[in-house]
Amino acid sequence: MSVVAADLHQMRHALRLANRAVGEVAPNPAVGCVIVSSDGLVVGRGWTGRGGRPHAETVALAQAGETARGATAYVTLEPCSHHGQTPPCAASLIGAGVARVVAAVEDPDPRVHGKGFAMLREAGVEVVVGACVKEASEQNAGFFKRVRDGRPLVTLKIAQSLDGKTATSSGESRWITGEAARAYGHLLRARNDAILIGVGTALADDPELTCRLPGLGDRSPLRVVLDTRLRLNEWSKLAQSANETPTLIFTTADGGGNLISCGVEVVKVARDFRGRPDAPAVLAELGRRGITRLLVEGGASVHATFLDRRLADRLEIFCSPTVLGAAGHNGIESLAAMTLGEAPRFRLTGSRMLGPDLLESFAAED
């Protein structure tokens, strides 16, 4: 059966529900579910709970109760078919008597990957796949990236002047962008599982790297620092708050006992050709820890590393209507020598005004 207009309407409803879970369900995907009874009423709604439990289908079915019998379930991702911490959602839908399941996209997890759809069809449930597939795939791009490539989706966030500078010649960078842009930056933190900076940024700014939006303080991500020689001070804000907000340092050096005593986790990884923590090794370790979405906030050498290694999947560029001149600090260090054809390329996916500042969003070209 094909997707009809009513299916698209309810799938967009389910996607809006799933959006509430983005950034707090790793290593699971963010899923939304809407159950519509045989007479066209919405009788159940759900989205993935914090940490991945309960699943969206479980919540929606509990709301629907007996009205789920003969209903249509709209799910943004293929219902799971394996036994984990909870029973398979495909089995739950079958047991509830759902007559039809409309799903946006197949789950690439090898434990599912079509098996959920097969289970439903074998039980006589009509299955339709492909409603809002593009939107659903983008919403769970981090989960898909981790499943397929073993690493999180990487987004570089840069706040800069019109001429591409992130600080004045003296190093002053607070605040290039205005209040609305800074608030949106905190929202990006809440929607990512981890946030990463280099030790140079940590030493220069002594940041907290938390989400400070009202009501979202508990959505602060894992904080990650690339620190080749373990220069971060145990009296820094990051170290002093590590027991409240998990903090991880990747280094190539031995030691770090002073940081560990503060609650910081120190992980030694392989060196790259510059002697710094190897970015692919860092991402692989974050992937093993279940991180699906990583926000990189600098500095310039860190941004260059991820771009040089073709590890930047998304860019969020905040541009202030300010000019700082040639003496200002660049947002990205020099990239490796290359021809124009070899340079990393991105496509514009959206733009918006945030007060006086312009935010442009980009995705890496395939």
Secondary structure, 3 states (H helix, E strand, C coil): CCCCHHHHHHHHHHHHHHHCCCCCCCCCCCCEEEEECCCCCEEEEEECCHHHCCCHHHHHHHHHHHHHCCCEEEECCCCCCCCCCCCCHHHHHHHCCCCEEEECCCCCCCCCCCHHHHHHHHCCCEEEECCCHHHHHHHCHHHHHHHHHCCCEEEEEEEECCCCEEECCCCCCCCCCCHHHHHHHHHHHHCCCEEEEEHHHHHHHCCCCCCCCCCCHHHCCEEEEECCCCCCCCCCHHHHCCCCCCEEEEECCCCCHHHHCCCCEEEECCECCCCCECHHHHHHHHHHCCCCEEEECCCHHHHHHHHHCCCCCEEEEEECCCCCCCCCEECCCCCCCCCHHHCCCEEEEEEEEECCEEEEEEEECC
